[in-house]
Amino acid sequence: MKPVWMYGVASVAMMSLAALAQPAWGGSTTCKMKYSLGGWSAGYSTASGSGTITCDNGQSARVSLRAKGGGPTAGKSKIINGSGTFSEVADISELFGSYASAEAHAGAVRSSAAQVVTKGTVSLAFSGTGKGVDLGVTFGEFVIGKQSAKKKR
């Protein structure tokens, strides 16, 4: 018959291994973004805006958006009702940075845009509607930056 204390030691050892192994399983989260974005294009395209990213693990961040690119494009538009979904990530911090982009946009008074951007293994598919007169396809860079909190004076 084995001493009772061996069962206690074995239990503690198994719980310790389980605790150590947990980070290796790597929990993931799904994040969504609501945004507005406005800009112009004439062979060269530029746009800027802001949004909010929220994740199902409770993380969220206010973000600044910037897009630059080129291609057969012309017009001016403002997307005021945009939304998108990111691929799964371990943490919201993986979403900030520069993405390669391809965009198609069209509109006359009412404007719409659809875009897919990628940064390594992270991707974002998003679309939106708004106002403007625009038509074209652009390829370039899309940047998501974390907005810093405003300092009180």
N, C-alpha and C positions, 0 to 999 in steps of 0.2 A: 504494500500500500504506500502511495506517494504522500509526502507531507503536504498539508493544505497550502502552505506558503508558496509552493511551486506554482499552483494554479494562479495565485495572485500575481506573481512575477511574470508568468506567461501572459496574463491578461494585460498587464501594464506594457509589456513589450509589444504586443499586437496593437494596442491603442496608439503607442508611439509611432510604430511603423505606418499605421493608417494616417496619422496626423502629418507625418513627413511626406507621404506619398500624395497627399491631396493637391499641393501646388503643381505637381507633375501632370495631373489630369487636366489642369488648365480650364477653369470655368470661362465661359464666353458670354458675351452680351450682344444684343441687337440694338442698334441705335437708329433713330430717325431724326430728320432735320426739317424744320419749317423755316422758310426764308423769303426775302424780297431781294431783287437784283435788278439794277438798271444800267443801261449803257448804250453805246452807239457802235456802228460799224460802217466801213467804206473800204473794203479790201483788208483792212486791219480792224480788229474788234477789241473793245475794252469795256469792262463792266465792273461795278462794285456794289456791295450790299451788305446785309447782315442777316443773322438768323439765330435760331436756338436749336441745339442738339440735345435730345433726351434719350437716355438708354434705359432698358428694362431692368437694369441693376440699380437704378436710382441716381446715376450720375447725370449731370446736365451741364451745359456751358453755353454762354452767349458767344457767338462767333462773328468775325468779319469775313467777308467773301470778296475775292478779286479774280477776275478772269481776263486773260489776254490771249490773242491768237490772230490767225489770218486765214484767208480763203475767199472763195467767191461769196461775198456777203455785203449787204448795204442796209442801212436803216437805223432806227432808234426805237428802243422799247424799254418798258419797265415791267418786270414780273412782280406782282404783288401778292400772289397766292401760290407760293411754291412749296413743294414737299418732296422728300426723298428718303431712301432707305440705304443704309450702309451694309456691307457684308459683316459677318460676325467678327468681333474683336475681343481681346481679353480686357481692354481698358479704353476709356474714351480718349486718352492721350494719343493713341495710335491714329486718330482721325485727323489731327492737325498736320498741316504741311502742304506741299505742292503735289498736285495730281496732273497726269497727262489727260487731255480732254479732247472730245469730239462732240460738236454741238450742231443740231439742226434747229432752225427757228424760222417762223413765218407768221405774218400777221398784217392786217390792214384795219386799224382802229383797235380791234381785239387781237392780242398777240399771244402766242404760245411757244414754249420751248421744251425740248427734251434733250437730256444729256446723260452720258455715262462717263465717269472719270475713274482713273485707277492710280494707285500709289503702291507699288509692290503687290502684296496680297490683299490690300484693302481696296474696295471699290464702292462707288456711290452711284446709284441710278436715281435721277430726279427729274421732275417736270414741273411746269407751272403755267399760269395764265396771267394776263395783264393787259396793258395798253401799248400801242405803238404801231409803227409801220416798218416792217423789216422782212427780209427774205435772205436766206443763205445757209451756208455750211462753213463752220470754222474748226480749225485744229489748233491746239495750243496748250496753255497752262491754266489750271484752276487752283487757287490757294485758299485754304481754310485756316484762319488764325484765331486764336483765343483772344477775346476782348478782355482787357484788364479792367478791374473795377475802377470807377472814377474816384479820384482823391477828393476828400472833403477839405475845404479851405476855411 
